[in-house]
Amino acid sequence: MKPACVFCGNQPNDKNKEHVFPKWLLKMTGFDKKEMSVGSNWDTKKEIVFNSLSYTFPACKSCNDAFAVIEGKVKPIMEKLLLDQDVTGLDIELLLDWFDKIRISAWLGVKYLNKDFFRMTPKYYINQRKGIKDRYLSITNTYQEGKTLNISGINTIGFMLSPTALTLRVNNLIFVNCSSDLIVSRKLGFPYRKLEIPTPDSETVDVILGRATKKMSPKIFDSKLYTPCIFIAQPIFKIYKEFQPSFYDDDYVKDNSYDHENGVGKLFMGKGGKIKTVERDDTLNFAMPDAKVNLGKIKVVQPIIDLQIELLLEPKRNLKNLTAEQKVNEFKVKKLILDSLIETAKIYNY
């Protein structure tokens, strides 16, 4: 891969370096003077270890400076979450933006480090994925003392092909973040992806939408993630509203959106088996005393692999427009990814 700005994808203008993990996070977790593993090289099979401050990739200075504003606002939010202090709905939206950046930059980073092993040129960068698709973030407080920083799920073939879900551990907090087309919409009562119909000799996919169910579910995914947890889910539907506006001309969708015109749904908070909408100025607290009974018992790797498997299998696809050969190839690729994820889950059963 040729050097490209991780934010805009262009050749870096007034070249700068972007830290995948900001310096304040490295200092907060004690990793500003440590090495960390960011996966393994798919060609040599050797572990990739970085001095944490050197885990950087090209960026335009202007792009880097623009996102630094968000980085600066996220630091106090992270500090409050670590201490069970109150945050607002707007704070969590900023945190979701930040996780969009972490997820995509980690994906681009693994691609850069593997030197074209996957032979795929990225079709998007951070700026093209921030706040564009449905988003989900769960938080589990382990209440364990000590500092640590760990990222899981970024070195799987499933993540390489579709960077949808990862886990980030920051000291006593475990975050699960995922984002993709309409992945939370159905469970939040919004129009949802009913069927995909791929187009021959093209990367485009026709999407058949289902009407808004107008029912909220406190369980977004079937995968068993971290227990207990509090989650935030947000439907983002601008692209699909432009595609089929009649599906979103709906009172339920309008009432549960911050910005219906631009396709930005409200935050939905799931806590204790219940779910509710959140206003941007609402005060939220993510304390979870029940988590204290699980000290030292929380698996931090396998759950994210299980979620990646669920996301891989979730979209229903009608292959009627494909040739017989194309259908066989699709099944082969999907089986390859699935088998790899299943094997990874067996290896990292902790």
C-alpha positions in Angstrom: 0.0 0.0 0.0 1.2 3.5 -0.9 1.3 5.9 2.0 -2.1 7.7 2.4 -3.6 9.9 5.0 -5.5 7.7 7.4 -8.2 10.3 7.6 -8.9 11.4 4.0 -7.1 8.7 2.0 -5.1 11.2 -0.1 -1.4 11.6 -0.3 -0.5 13.4 3.0 -0.4 17.1 2.6 2.2 18.7 4.9 2.8 15.2 6.1 2.3 14.4 9.8 1.9 11.2 11.9 -1.3 10.0 13.6 -1.1 7.9 16.7 -3.6 5.1 16.5 -3.8 5.5 20.3 -3.5 9.1 21.4 -0.6 10.0 23.7 -3.0 10.8 26.6 -4.5 7.3 26.4 -1.0 5.7 26.4 0.0 7.8 29.4 -3.4 7.0 31.2 -2.8 3.3 30.8 1.0 3.3 31.5 1.8 2.4 27.9 3.6 5.5 27.0 6.9 3.8 27.8 5.9 0.2 26.9 5.8 -2.1 23.9 2.5 -3.6 22.8 1.4 -6.3 20.5 -0.8 -5.3 17.6 -1.3 -8.8 16.1 0.8 -11.0 13.9 2.2 -10.7 10.4 0.1 -12.8 8.1 3.0 -13.6 5.9 5.8 -14.4 8.4 3.4 -15.5 11.2 5.5 -13.5 13.6 4.0 -11.2 16.3 4.1 -7.5 15.5 5.4 -5.6 18.5 5.6 -1.8 18.7 6.9 0.8 21.1 3.5 2.2 21.8 4.5 5.8 20.9 5.8 4.5 17.5 2.4 3.0 16.5 1.7 5.8 14.0 0.7 6.1 10.4 0.7 8.9 7.8 -1.7 11.8 8.0 -2.2 15.3 6.7 -1.4 17.9 9.3 -4.8 19.6 8.7 -6.7 16.3 9.1 -4.7 15.4 12.2 -5.3 18.8 13.7 -9.0 18.7 13.0 -9.5 15.3 14.8 -7.3 16.5 17.7 -10.3 18.6 18.7 -12.3 15.4 19.3 -9.4 13.7 20.9 -9.1 16.5 23.4 -12.8 16.3 24.3 -12.7 12.5 24.7 -10.0 12.4 27.3 -12.1 13.9 30.1 -15.0 11.6 29.1 -12.8 8.6 29.4 -11.5 9.8 32.8 -15.1 10.1 34.0 -16.1 6.7 32.8 -13.1 5.1 34.6 -14.2 6.6 37.8 -18.0 5.9 37.4 -18.7 9.7 37.1 -21.6 11.1 35.1 -21.4 11.9 31.4 -23.9 13.3 29.0 -25.5 11.9 25.8 -23.5 14.3 23.8 -20.3 13.0 25.5 -21.2 9.4 24.4 -21.8 10.6 20.8 -18.3 12.0 20.8 -17.0 8.8 22.2 -18.7 6.9 19.4 -17.0 9.2 16.9 -13.7 8.5 18.6 -14.3 4.7 18.4 -15.0 5.1 14.6 -11.6 6.5 14.4 -9.9 3.9 16.5 -11.6 1.0 14.6 -10.8 2.3 11.1 -7.2 3.4 11.9 -6.5 0.0 13.5 -7.8 -1.7 10.4 -5.7 0.5 8.1 -2.7 -0.1 10.4 -2.9 -3.8 10.2 -3.1 -3.5 6.4 0.0 -1.2 6.3 1.9 -3.5 8.6 1.2 -6.5 6.4 2.5 -4.8 3.3 -0.2 -5.6 0.8 -0.6 -9.2 2.0 -4.4 -8.9 1.5 -3.9 -7.2 -1.9 -6.9 -4.9 -1.4 -6.7 -1.1 -1.7 -8.8 0.5 1.1 -12.0 2.0 -0.3 -12.5 4.3 2.6 -10.7 6.0 5.5 -11.6 7.5 8.8 -13.4 10.5 7.4 -15.6 8.3 5.3 -16.7 6.2 8.2 -17.2 8.6 11.1 -20.8 8.7 12.1 -22.0 7.2 8.8 -23.4 3.8 9.8 -25.3 2.3 12.8 -23.1 2.2 15.9 -22.9 0.2 19.1 -20.8 0.5 22.2 -20.9 -1.6 25.3 -19.1 -0.9 28.5 -18.1 -3.3 31.2 -16.3 -2.1 34.4 -14.2 -4.9 35.8 -13.3 -2.8 38.9 -9.8 -4.3 38.7 -7.0 -2.1 39.9 -3.9 -1.5 37.7 -3.3 0.0 34.3 -3.5 -1.8 31.0 -4.3 -1.2 27.3 -5.3 -4.0 25.0 -7.1 -4.2 21.6 -8.6 -7.5 20.4 -10.3 -8.7 17.2 -8.3 -6.5 14.7 -6.0 -9.3 13.4 -8.7 -11.7 12.1 -9.5 -12.2 8.5 -13.1 -11.2 9.2 -11.9 -7.8 10.5 -9.5 -7.4 7.6 -12.3 -7.8 5.1 -14.9 -5.8 7.0 -13.7 -3.8 10.0 -17.0 -4.0 12.0 -16.1 -5.0 15.5 -13.3 -4.8 18.1 -12.7 -4.8 21.8 -10.6 -2.2 23.6 -9.6 -2.6 27.2 -8.6 0.6 29.0 -7.5 -0.1 32.6 -10.7 -1.3 34.4 -13.0 -0.8 31.4 -13.8 -3.2 28.5 -15.4 -1.6 25.5 -17.0 -3.5 22.6 -17.5 -1.3 19.5 -19.0 -2.2 16.2 -20.5 -0.3 13.3 -22.0 -1.3 10.0 -25.0 -0.9 7.8 -28.2 -1.0 9.8 -26.8 -3.5 12.4 -28.9 -2.1 15.3 -31.8 -0.6 13.4 -34.2 -3.6 13.6 -33.7 -4.1 17.3 -34.4 -0.4 17.9 -37.6 -0.3 15.8 -36.2 1.4 12.8 -36.4 0.3 9.1 -34.0 -2.5 8.7 -32.0 -4.5 6.1 -34.3 -7.4 5.1 -32.3 -8.8 2.2 -29.2 -8.2 0.1 -29.1 -8.9 -3.6 -25.5 -8.7 -5.0 -25.0 -7.5 -8.5 -22.9 -9.6 -10.9 -19.4 -8.2 -11.8 -19.9 -5.3 -9.4 -19.4 -4.5 -5.7 -22.8 -2.9 -5.4 -25.5 -4.6 -3.5 -29.3 -4.0 -3.7 -30.8 -3.7 -0.3 -34.4 -4.6 0.4 -35.6 -2.7 3.5 -38.2 -3.8 6.0 -40.7 -1.3 7.5 -40.0 0.1 11.0 -41.1 -2.4 13.6 -41.5 0.4 16.2 -40.4 -1.9 19.0 -37.2 -1.6 21.1 -35.3 -4.7 22.3 -32.9 -4.7 25.2 -30.9 -7.4 23.4 -29.1 -6.2 20.3 -26.9 -9.2 19.5 -27.2 -13.0 20.2 -23.5 -13.3 21.0 -22.7 -13.5 24.7 -20.5 -10.5 25.3 -19.3 -9.2 28.6 -21.5 -9.6 31.7 -22.7 -7.3 33.1 -22.5 -4.5 30.6 -24.3 -1.3 29.7 -24.7 -0.5 26.0 -25.4 2.4 23.8 -26.8 1.9 20.2 -27.4 4.5 17.6 -29.2 4.1 14.2 -27.6 6.1 11.4 -29.7 6.1 8.2 -28.9 9.0 6.0 -27.7 6.8 3.1 -30.9 4.6 3.2 -33.2 7.6 3.8 -31.9 9.1 0.5 -32.3 5.7 -1.2 -35.9 4.9 0.1 -37.3 8.0 1.8 -40.8 6.6 2.2 -39.5 4.0 4.8 -38.3 6.9 7.0 -41.3 9.1 6.6 -42.5 7.6 9.9 -43.5 9.2 13.2 -41.6 6.6 15.3 -38.4 7.3 13.3 -38.9 11.1 13.6 -39.6 11.0 17.3 -36.5 8.9 17.9 -34.1 10.9 15.9 -31.8 13.8 16.8 -31.7 14.9 13.2 -34.2 13.2 11.0 -33.3 15.2 7.9 -29.6 14.0 8.1 -30.4 10.5 9.3 -29.1 10.7 12.8 -31.1 8.6 15.3 -31.1 9.0 19.0 -28.9 7.1 21.4 -30.6 4.1 23.0 -29.2 2.9 26.3 -29.5 -0.7 27.4 -29.1 -1.3 31.2 -30.4 -4.1 33.5 -32.5 -5.7 30.8 -34.3 -2.4 30.0 -33.8 0.0 27.1 -34.6 3.7 26.7 -33.8 6.6 24.5 -31.3 9.3 25.5 -31.4 13.0 24.9 -28.1 14.7 24.2 -28.3 16.7 27.4 -29.3 13.8 29.6 -27.0 12.8 32.4 -25.8 9.1 32.2 -23.9 6.9 34.6 -22.2 3.6 33.7 -21.5 2.3 37.2 -22.2 -1.4 37.6 -21.6 -2.8 41.1 -22.7 -6.2 40.0 -19.6 -6.5 37.8 -17.5 -6.8 41.0 -18.5 -10.4 41.5 -16.8 -11.2 38.1 -13.3 -9.9 39.0 -10.8 -11.9 37.1 -13.4 -14.1 35.4 -14.1 -12.0 32.2 -13.0 -13.4 28.9 -11.5 -10.5 26.9 -10.8 -12.1 23.5 -13.3 -14.8 22.5 -16.5 -12.7 22.8 -15.3 -10.3 20.1 -14.6 -13.2 17.8 -18.1 -14.6 18.5 -19.6 -11.2 17.6 -17.6 -11.1 14.3 -19.0 -14.5 13.4 -22.6 -13.3 14.2 -22.1 -10.2 12.0 -20.7 -12.3 9.2 -23.7 -14.6 9.2 -26.4 -11.9 9.8 -27.1 -10.4 6.4 -29.5 -12.5 4.3 -28.4 -12.6 0.7 -30.3 -13.6 -2.4 -27.8 -14.7 -5.1 -30.3 -15.0 -7.9 -28.4 -12.5 -10.1 -25.1 -14.3 -9.8 -23.7 -16.9 -12.1 -23.2 -20.5 -10.8 -19.4 -19.8 -10.6 -20.0 -16.5 -8.7 -22.3 -18.3 -6.3 -19.7 -21.0 -5.6 -17.0 -18.4 -5.1 -19.2 -16.5 -2.6 -19.9 -19.6 -0.6 -16.1 -20.5 -0.6 -15.1 -17.0 0.6 -17.7 -16.9 3.3 -16.7 -20.4 4.5 -13.0 -19.5 4.5 -13.7 -16.5 6.7 -16.1 -18.4 9.0 -13.7 -21.4 9.4 -10.9 -18.9 10.2 -12.9 -17.1 12.8 -14.1 -20.4 14.4 -10.5 -21.6 14.6 -9.4 -18.3 16.1 -12.1 -18.5 18.7 -10.8 -21.9 19.7 -7.3 -20.7 20.0 -8.1 -17.5 22.0 -10.7 -19.1 24.4 -9.9 -16.6 27.1 
